[in-house]
Amino acid sequence: MNDPQVGWIAAIIVGGLAGWLAEMFMKSGTGIFMNIILGIVGAALANWLLGLLGVSLGGGWLSYLVAGFIGACIIIFAWRAVRGAT
């Protein structure tokens, strides 16, 4: 969320929406607060991973939504893998 045009309120809204979409896609039972955290942290994770691959999603709300969705799905998958292994 380095773009100054996207403020904290927008980050929370877009992160919550991305987390909710990931929750529906991955069939997990997280709450609204966890959806927001998943979306925001997932966007940072996805931007970092895609940056390593040389892929840039650009700026704006839609790219943050896509990055948040991808990252939240990765986090949910990783959490299930760790939880299932223990």
N, C-alpha and C positions, 0 to 999 in steps of 0.2 A: 504494500500500500504506500508506495513512495510518491504517488502522484498527488500534489497538493490540491487538485481539483476535487478529488474524492475525499470528503471529510470523514470524521469519525462516525457520525450518524449514518452516512451512506455505507461505510465499511461494515457497521453492525447490521444494517438492513440487508445488504448484498451478501454478507457472510452468513446471516441467518437463513436467507433464501437458498444459498448454495448448500449449506449444511442440511436443510430440510429436503432438498432435492436428492442429495446423496443418501440421506436416511431412507427415503422412499425407494431409491434404486437398489440400495444394499439390504433393504428390509431389516434395519436395525431399529431398536426402540429407544432412541435418545430423546431428551426433552429439548425445550426451546433454548435454554442457556447453552446446553452442549452443542446444539446445532450452530449457534453463533460462533462458539469457540472452534468447532470443526471447520466451519467455512473460512474463518479468518486465518487460522493456523494452516489449514489446507491450501489456501491461496498462496501463502508464503512458501510452503513446501513445494507446491507445483511450480511456482515461478522459479525457485531454485533448481529443481530437477530439470525443468525445460530449458533453463539457462545453461546447464551443463551439456545439454544436447544441442544447443545453438538455436533453439526455437524461441521466438518472441511472440506473445499473444497480443502485443500492442497495449494501448491504454484505454481507459474508460470502464464503465460499469459492466458491460457485457464480457469483456476479457477477464475482469475480476470474478465474475460469476462462473465463467467456464473454469478458470484456474482454481477457484474455491471448490467447485464440484469435483474436479479431478483429484485435488489434494485431499478432500474429505473422504472420497472413496478409497484412496490409498491408505489413509489413516485408519479407517474402519477395517479394511482388509488386514492391515498389519496388526491391529488390536485383536482381531479374531484369530490370527495365526499365533500370536503370543499367548493369548488366553487358552487356545486349544492345545498348545504345547505343554502348558503347565498343569 
